Amino acid sequence: MIEKIKILWQSGGLFKISTGVIVGAVLGYSYYYFIGCKTGTCAITGHPLNSTLYGAVMGLLLTFTSKKKD
């Protein structure tokens, strides 16, 4: 496990993944703050924690699905 983390860190993969998660979380919270559901009945945008976690997961998925062009 530690070897895999070292390989990710050296290849820049860990930086890419953590950046995707952080950017996604910021965008998720921003969506809640500026657009979100005002009544609190929406499942994702009704609470800031939900929208932040949703954004972080979306950022994680987007960084995993991006492929290197050869």
C-alpha positions as CSV (number, residue, x, y, z in Angstrom):
1,M,0.0,0.0,0.0
2,I,2.8,2.4,0.9
3,E,4.6,1.5,-2.3
4,K,1.5,2.5,-4.4
5,I,1.2,5.8,-2.6
6,K,4.9,6.5,-3.2
7,I,4.4,5.7,-6.9
8,L,1.4,8.0,-7.1
9,W,3.2,10.8,-5.4
10,Q,6.2,10.5,-7.6
11,S,4.2,10.3,-10.8
12,G,2.1,13.4,-9.9
13,G,-1.0,11.3,-9.7
14,L,-1.7,12.1,-6.0
15,F,-1.4,15.8,-6.7
16,K,-3.8,15.5,-9.6
17,I,-6.3,13.5,-7.6
18,S,-6.2,15.8,-4.5
19,T,-6.5,18.9,-6.7
20,G,-9.6,17.4,-8.4
21,V,-11.2,16.6,-5.0
22,I,-10.4,20.1,-3.7
23,V,-11.7,21.9,-6.8
24,G,-14.8,19.7,-6.8
25,A,-15.5,20.4,-3.1
26,V,-15.1,24.2,-3.7
27,L,-17.4,24.1,-6.7
28,G,-19.9,22.0,-4.8
29,Y,-20.0,24.5,-1.9
30,S,-20.2,27.4,-4.3
31,Y,-23.2,25.8,-6.0
32,Y,-24.9,25.5,-2.6
33,Y,-24.1,29.0,-1.7
34,F,-25.1,30.8,-4.9
35,I,-27.8,28.5,-6.4
36,G,-28.7,25.9,-3.8
37,C,-32.2,25.0,-2.6
38,K,-33.5,27.6,-0.2
39,T,-36.2,25.5,1.4
40,G,-33.8,22.7,2.5
41,T,-35.9,20.0,0.8
42,C,-33.4,19.2,-1.9
43,A,-31.3,16.1,-1.2
44,I,-28.0,17.4,-2.5
45,T,-28.2,21.2,-2.5
46,G,-30.3,21.6,0.7
47,H,-27.3,21.3,3.0
48,P,-23.7,22.6,2.5
49,L,-22.1,19.4,3.6
50,N,-24.0,17.3,1.1
51,S,-23.2,19.6,-1.8
52,T,-19.5,19.8,-0.8
53,L,-19.2,16.1,-0.6
54,Y,-21.0,15.6,-3.9
55,G,-18.7,18.1,-5.6
56,A,-15.6,16.3,-4.1
57,V,-16.8,12.9,-5.4
58,M,-17.5,14.4,-8.8
59,G,-14.0,15.9,-8.9
60,L,-12.5,12.6,-7.9
61,L,-14.4,10.8,-10.6
62,L,-13.4,13.3,-13.2
63,T,-9.7,13.0,-12.3
64,F,-9.9,9.2,-12.5
65,T,-11.6,9.1,-15.8
66,S,-9.2,11.5,-17.6
67,K,-6.7,9.7,-19.8
68,K,-3.3,10.6,-20.9
69,K,-2.9,11.3,-24.6
70,D,0.0,9.4,-26.2
